[in-house]
């Protein structure tokens, strides 16, 4: 029989064990709640940190990255800042933010092109009206020049006409940049006349020295005359503006293998590498031209050259340095844009520089290759002249070469090569200042001398000053 104390002791032991088990369970539960509470706090802290980071990333996107991305559309060399947190790159958040920038840039570029096209259309209309008014003024000045032969008035009219010519050039360049046609159609003209015509459109034309090394009669096809004159004028204007006023700008006209090159050398400060690269991109005409890319106020000369080179298949290079330390600009006119005029029937303008080459017989055919930059050696058998005809060959009625006997020359004559003979001296072109001085000197003469001799000198001075611009034969059109 179990005694009562034993039962009580057993019950107490069981109660103690149960209390211990319950206390352990409660302790574990409390620890678990504490751990869960800590995890919840950590998650809340992490969430708050992510929210703050996301907010900071969006603020950085709006304040720094979006403006930079918009500017990069107009200035590709600018860099767009990356996200604040480098770890964001490649994550869904980083990819979403990059897509925002790409979409923004695409829309900005589209709107920029549309706005620029509208601005160009408006400028085309405005320049068309300005050009029409300037042409009317030009005709009025020409009528006044023909009506009055007073020397002082003639000089004033010449100055006004030259100022009007410069305004016409600027309006024409603006129209070309905005996509308009060159505005004038010319007949075939001597290439040297197109070059001097472009020279005559500038304020500092006196500083330009043209050296003509072309074959006599080298001309341009009709649709290339005005574009070449515009390009030459803009290249010369660029050279004159960026060189000292006491220096000359040298222009050389040379035959090359594929056509003719017009080389412009100035003695200016030159360009940096970035400026040269930008100028080359503009004159190449490969990229679309926007007015907003040309500065404020817009500098349209190189942009106009780029338009014309692309439209008329011309080539311009401004990436070289001139021998004088400035910039060398080269305009290349390919053979398919060249023609030939008989210099006897249609000579160049009297004020155009004479060629340094000797005249070639009219019966000789044009060269099959445009190498003709050197005279042939007279006694070299089988050697061809600049026009591609053997000096010991003649041509029959069908134009085929026929061998003829070589003539024996005296020893004295054989000792002197034919190419050593200096070209016939040509009368230098009379400059407008000289013509103006001559006209002013006439005022000091007697009344009888004025009435009897004033008309002819005034007419000659007017012709010499405006040969390059006003005569149809010159082709150097406004």
C-alpha positions in Angstrom: 0.0 0.0 0.0 1.3 3.3 -1.2 1.7 5.8 1.5 0.3 9.3 1.2 3.7 11.1 1.4 4.9 9.2 -1.6 1.8 10.2 -3.6 2.3 13.8 -2.7 5.9 13.6 -3.6 5.1 12.0 -6.9 2.5 14.6 -7.7 4.9 17.4 -6.8 7.5 15.8 -9.0 5.0 15.5 -11.9 3.8 19.1 -11.4 7.4 20.3 -11.3 8.2 18.5 -14.6 5.1 19.9 -16.2 5.9 23.4 -15.0 9.4 23.0 -16.3 8.1 21.8 -19.7 5.6 24.6 -19.9 8.2 27.2 -18.9 10.6 25.9 -21.5 7.9 26.1 -24.2 7.0 29.6 -23.1 10.7 30.6 -23.2 11.1 29.1 -26.7 8.0 31.0 -27.9 9.3 34.2 -26.4 12.6 33.7 -28.1 10.9 33.0 -31.4 8.8 36.1 -31.1 11.9 38.2 -30.4 13.6 36.7 -33.4 10.6 37.4 -35.6 10.4 40.9 -34.3 14.0 41.5 -35.1 13.6 40.1 -38.6 10.5 42.3 -39.1 12.5 45.3 -38.0 15.4 44.4 -40.3 13.0 43.9 -43.2 11.3 47.3 -42.5 14.7 48.9 -42.2 15.8 47.3 -45.5 12.6 48.4 -47.2 13.0 51.9 -45.9 16.6 51.9 -47.3 15.5 50.6 -50.7 12.7 53.2 -50.8 15.2 55.9 -50.0 17.7 54.6 -52.6 15.0 54.4 -55.2 13.8 57.9 -54.4 17.4 59.2 -54.6 17.9 57.3 -57.9 14.8 58.8 -59.4 15.8 62.3 -58.2 19.3 61.7 -59.7 17.6 60.6 -63.0 15.5 63.8 -63.1 18.2 66.2 -62.0 21.3 64.9 -63.8 20.7 62.1 -66.2 17.7 63.4 -68.1 19.1 66.8 -68.9 22.4 65.2 -69.9 20.6 62.7 -72.2 18.7 65.6 -73.8 21.9 67.6 -74.4 23.6 64.5 -75.8 21.2 64.5 -78.7 22.6 67.9 -79.9 26.2 67.3 -78.6 27.1 63.6 -78.9 30.5 64.2 -77.2 28.8 64.9 -73.9 28.6 61.9 -71.4 25.5 60.9 -69.6 26.1 60.2 -65.8 25.4 56.7 -64.6 23.2 55.7 -61.7 24.1 56.6 -58.1 24.4 53.0 -57.1 26.7 51.0 -59.4 25.0 47.9 -58.2 21.8 49.1 -60.0 23.4 48.5 -63.4 21.9 45.4 -65.0 19.1 45.0 -62.5 15.5 45.4 -63.5 15.5 48.9 -62.0 18.6 49.9 -63.9 17.3 48.5 -67.2 14.0 50.4 -66.7 15.8 53.7 -66.0 18.0 53.2 -69.1 14.9 52.7 -71.2 13.5 55.9 -69.9 16.6 57.7 -71.1 16.6 56.1 -74.6 12.9 56.9 -75.1 13.5 60.5 -74.0 16.4 60.9 -76.5 14.5 59.4 -79.3 11.6 61.8 -78.7 13.8 64.8 -78.3 15.6 64.0 -81.6 12.3 63.6 -83.4 10.9 66.9 -82.1 14.2 68.7 -82.7 14.2 67.6 -86.3 10.6 68.6 -86.8 11.1 72.1 -85.3 14.3 72.6 -87.3 12.5 71.7 -90.5 9.8 74.2 -89.8 12.5 76.9 -89.1 14.3 76.1 -92.3 11.0 76.3 -94.3 10.3 79.7 -92.8 13.9 80.9 -93.6 13.6 79.7 -97.1 10.6 81.8 -97.7 12.2 84.9 -96.1 15.4 84.5 -98.1 13.5 84.1 -101.3 11.8 87.5 -100.7 15.2 89.1 -99.7 16.9 87.8 -102.8 14.1 89.1 -105.1 14.4 92.6 -103.5 18.2 92.5 -103.8 18.1 91.5 -107.5 15.7 94.4 -108.2 18.1 96.7 -106.5 21.0 95.2 -108.5 19.1 95.9 -111.8 18.4 99.5 -110.7 22.1 100.1 -109.9 23.1 98.7 -113.3 20.7 101.0 -115.1 22.1 104.0 -113.2 25.6 102.9 -114.1 24.7 102.8 -117.7 22.9 106.1 -117.7 25.4 108.3 -115.8 29.1 108.5 -116.6 30.2 110.9 -113.9 33.3 109.4 -112.3 32.4 110.2 -108.7 28.9 108.8 -109.2 30.3 105.8 -111.0 32.5 105.0 -108.0 29.7 105.4 -105.5 27.4 103.1 -107.6 30.2 100.6 -107.8 30.5 100.5 -104.0 26.8 100.2 -103.6 26.7 97.4 -106.1 29.5 95.6 -104.3 27.7 95.9 -101.0 24.5 94.6 -102.6 26.5 91.7 -104.0 27.7 90.7 -100.6 24.1 90.8 -99.2 23.0 88.6 -102.1 25.8 86.1 -101.2 24.7 85.9 -97.6 21.0 85.4 -98.6 21.9 82.8 -101.1 24.1 80.9 -98.6 21.2 80.9 -96.1 18.8 79.6 -98.7 21.2 76.8 -99.7 21.6 75.7 -96.1 17.9 75.6 -95.7 17.6 73.3 -98.7 16.7 75.7 -101.5 18.1 75.6 -105.0 21.2 77.8 -105.8 18.8 80.2 -107.5 20.7 80.8 -110.8 21.3 78.7 -113.9 24.4 79.5 -116.0 25.7 78.5 -119.3 29.1 76.8 -119.7 31.8 79.1 -118.4 35.5 79.1 -118.0 36.5 77.7 -114.6 38.8 80.6 -113.9 35.8 82.9 -114.4 33.8 81.0 -111.8 36.7 81.3 -109.3 37.1 85.1 -109.9 33.4 85.5 -109.7 33.3 84.0 -106.3 36.3 86.2 -105.3 34.4 89.3 -106.4 31.6 88.6 -103.9 33.8 89.3 -100.9 34.8 92.4 -99.1 38.5 91.7 -99.0 38.8 90.4 -102.6 42.0 92.6 -103.1 43.9 90.2 -100.8 43.2 87.1 -103.0 45.9 86.1 -105.5 44.8 83.6 -108.1 47.4 81.5 -110.0 45.9 79.9 -113.1 47.7 76.7 -114.2 44.8 75.2 -116.2 44.8 74.3 -119.9 43.3 77.2 -121.9 39.6 76.6 -122.4 39.0 74.5 -119.2 35.4 75.1 -118.4 32.5 73.9 -116.2 29.3 72.4 -117.3 26.3 74.8 -116.9 24.8 73.3 -113.7 28.2 73.3 -111.9 29.1 77.0 -112.5 27.1 78.6 -109.7 27.8 75.9 -107.1 31.6 76.2 -107.7 31.4 80.0 -107.5 29.5 79.7 -104.2 31.9 77.2 -102.7 35.0 79.2 -103.7 33.4 82.4 -102.2 32.8 80.6 -98.9 36.2 79.1 -98.8 37.8 82.5 -99.5 35.6 84.2 -97.0 36.6 81.7 -94.3 40.3 82.3 -95.2 40.0 86.1 -95.2 38.2 86.2 -91.9 40.7 84.0 -90.1 43.9 85.6 -91.4 45.6 88.9 -90.7 44.4 91.8 -93.0 48.0 92.4 -94.2 48.4 88.8 -95.5 47.3 87.3 -98.9 45.2 84.3 -99.6 46.7 82.3 -102.4 44.5 80.3 -104.8 45.9 77.8 -107.3 44.1 76.1 -110.1 45.6 72.8 -111.1 44.8 69.8 -113.2 44.8 66.4 -111.4 44.2 62.9 -112.5 40.4 62.9 -112.1 39.7 66.6 -112.9 40.7 69.9 -111.5 41.6 71.1 -108.0 41.1 74.7 -106.6 43.5 75.1 -103.7 43.0 77.9 -101.2 45.9 78.6 -98.7 45.8 81.2 -96.0 48.3 82.4 -93.4 45.9 82.5 -90.5 46.1 80.8 -87.1 44.8 77.5 -88.4 42.3 75.2 -86.6 42.6 72.9 -83.6 42.0 69.2 -84.2 38.4 69.3 -83.0 37.7 72.4 -85.1 39.2 70.7 -88.2 37.2 67.5 -87.6 34.0 69.4 -87.2 34.7 71.5 -90.3 35.5 68.4 -92.3 32.2 66.8 -91.2 30.3 69.9 -92.3 31.9 70.2 -95.8 31.5 66.5 -96.4 27.8 66.9 -96.3 27.2 63.3 -95.0 25.2 64.2 -91.8 21.9 66.1 -91.8 22.4 69.9 -91.2 20.3 71.5 -88.4 20.2 75.3 -87.9 20.7 74.7 -84.1 24.1 73.1 -84.8 25.5 76.2 -86.5 25.8 78.5 -83.5 24.2 81.8 -82.5 24.4 83.6 -84.9 24.5 80.7 -87.3 27.8 80.3 -89.2 26.5 78.9 -92.5 29.4 78.9 -94.8 30.7 75.4 -94.3 27.2 74.0 -94.0 26.3 75.5 -97.4 29.5 73.9 -98.9 28.3 70.5 -97.4 24.9 70.9 -99.1 26.4 71.7 -102.5 29.1 69.0 -102.4 26.4 66.4 -101.8 24.0 67.8 -104.4 26.5 68.3 -107.2 29.0 65.5 -106.6 31.9 67.9 -105.6 34.7 67.2 -103.1 36.0 69.6 -100.5 38.8 68.9 -98.0 39.8 71.3 -95.1 41.9 68.8 -93.1 45.3 70.0 -94.2 47.6 72.8 -93.1 48.8 75.4 -95.6 52.5 76.1 -96.2 51.9 79.5 -94.5 50.7 78.0 -91.2 47.0 78.5 -91.8 44.4 76.2 -93.4 44.5 74.6 -96.8 41.1 74.1 -98.4 40.9 72.0 -101.6 37.9 71.9 -103.9 38.0 69.0 -106.3 35.9 69.2 -109.5 35.7 65.8 -111.2 36.0 65.3 -115.0 32.3 64.7 -115.5 31.7 68.3 -114.4 34.3 69.8 -116.8 33.8 71.0 -120.3 35.9 72.8 -122.9 35.4 76.2 -124.5 37.3 77.6 -127.4 39.3 80.4 -125.9 39.4 82.1 -129.3 35.6 82.2 -129.7 34.8 82.6 -126.1 37.8 84.0 -124.1 37.7 84.3 -120.3 36.9 87.7 -118.8 39.6 90.3 -119.4 40.2 90.7 -115.6 40.7 86.9 -115.1 44.3 85.8 -114.5 45.9 84.4 -117.6 47.0 80.8 -117.6 50.6 79.9 -117.3 50.2 77.2 -119.9 50.8 77.5 -123.6 47.9 77.4 -125.9 47.3 74.1 -127.6 46.4 73.8 -131.3 42.6 73.9 -131.8 42.7 70.8 -134.0 44.1 68.6 -131.2 41.5 66.5 -129.3 40.9 66.7 -125.6 43.2 64.6 -123.4 42.0 61.1 -122.5 43.5 61.6 -119.0 43.8 64.8 -117.1 47.5 64.4 -116.4 48.4 67.5 -118.5 50.4 69.4 -115.9 53.8 69.1 -117.6 55.1 69.9 -121.1 56.4 66.9 -123.1 60.1 66.5 -123.8 60.5 67.4 -127.5 62.9 64.7 -128.6 61.5 61.8 -126.6 60.2 59.2 -129.1 56.7 58.2 -128.5 56.2 60.8 -125.8 52.9 62.6 -126.0 52.1 66.2 -125.5 49.6 67.6 -123.0 46.8 67.0 -125.5 47.8 63.4 -126.2 49.3 63.8 -129.7 52.8 62.6 -130.6 54.9 65.4 -131.8 56.0 63.3 -134.7 52.5 62.3 -135.7 49.9 64.2 -137.6 46.2 63.4 -138.1 44.3 62.7 -141.3 40.8 63.7 -142.1 39.4 60.9 -139.8 41.3 62.1 -136.8 43.7 59.1 -136.8 47.3 59.7 -136.0 49.7 59.4 -139.0 53.4 59.1 -138.6 55.5 61.8 -140.4 59.2 62.2 -140.8 61.0 64.0 -137.9 62.3 67.3 -138.9 66.0 68.0 -138.2 66.4 71.1 -136.1 69.6 73.2 -135.8 71.9 72.3 -133.0 71.3 75.6 -131.3 67.6 75.2 -131.5 67.9 71.6 -130.3 69.9 72.6 -127.3 67.1 74.7 -125.9 64.1 72.8 -124.9 60.7 74.1 -126.1 59.4 74.2 -122.6 62.0 76.8 -121.5 60.4 79.6 -123.5 58.7 81.9 -121.0 55.0 82.5 -121.5 54.0 85.7 -123.2 53.5 88.4 -120.6 49.9 89.2 -119.9 48.6 92.5 -118.9 47.7 92.5 -115.2 44.1 92.8 -114.3 43.1 96.3 -113.5 41.8 96.5 -109.9 38.7 98.5 -108.9 40.9 100.8 -106.7 43.0 101.7 -109.8 39.9 102.3 -111.8 38.4 104.5 -109.1 41.7 106.5 -108.9 41.7 107.0 -112.6 38.1 108.1 -112.6 38.8 110.5 -109.7 41.8 112.0 -111.5 39.5 112.9 -114.4 37.7 115.4 -112.2 40.8 117.6 -112.0 40.8 117.9 -115.8 39.3 120.7 -117.9 35.6 120.7 -118.8 36.4 120.0 -122.4 38.6 117.0 -121.5 35.8 115.7 -119.4 33.1 116.0 -122.0 35.3 114.5 -124.7 37.2 111.7 -122.9 35.2 110.8 -119.8 32.8 108.3 -121.3 35.4 105.9 -122.6 37.6 105.6 -119.5 34.4 105.3 -117.3 33.2 102.5 -119.5 36.5 100.7 -119.4 36.7 101.1 -115.6 33.2 99.8 -115.2 34.0 96.7 -117.4 37.3 95.9 -115.6 35.7 96.2 -112.2 32.7 94.0 -113.0 33.9 91.6 -115.6 33.9 88.8 -113.1 30.3 89.4 -112.0 28.2 91.1 -114.7 29.2 89.6 -118.1 27.5 86.6 -119.4 30.6 85.2 -120.8 32.4 85.2 -117.5 29.8 82.9 -115.9 30.8 84.1 -112.4 27.3 84.7 -111.6 25.6 86.4 -108.7 
